Amino acid sequence: MLVEKVKILIPKPEHLCKQFENDYIAPELVDGSSKPYVETDVNSLAYLVKSVCKLVPLRVNSTVKSALSKRTKNRPSLIIVKSSF
């Protein structure tokens, strides 16, 4: 019985940047510098809230704007984002 070896190709982060051009994915996930964690979820949530605010006549509050920061240290916690509504 012959068994063939199959080589699995794992895409590198620079290839993922072209694949994921959606803004709701946290920048550190796109560039491959971090794994998913709460701060990346906060960024995604803030993007979705911002998108809803564009559809409905609402303004994006300052907490949501700060949650869209590219620097994870500048993002508020999920509890703070939740309490801002």
Order of alpha helices (4+ residues) and beta strands (2+ residues): alpha-alpha-alpha-alpha-alpha
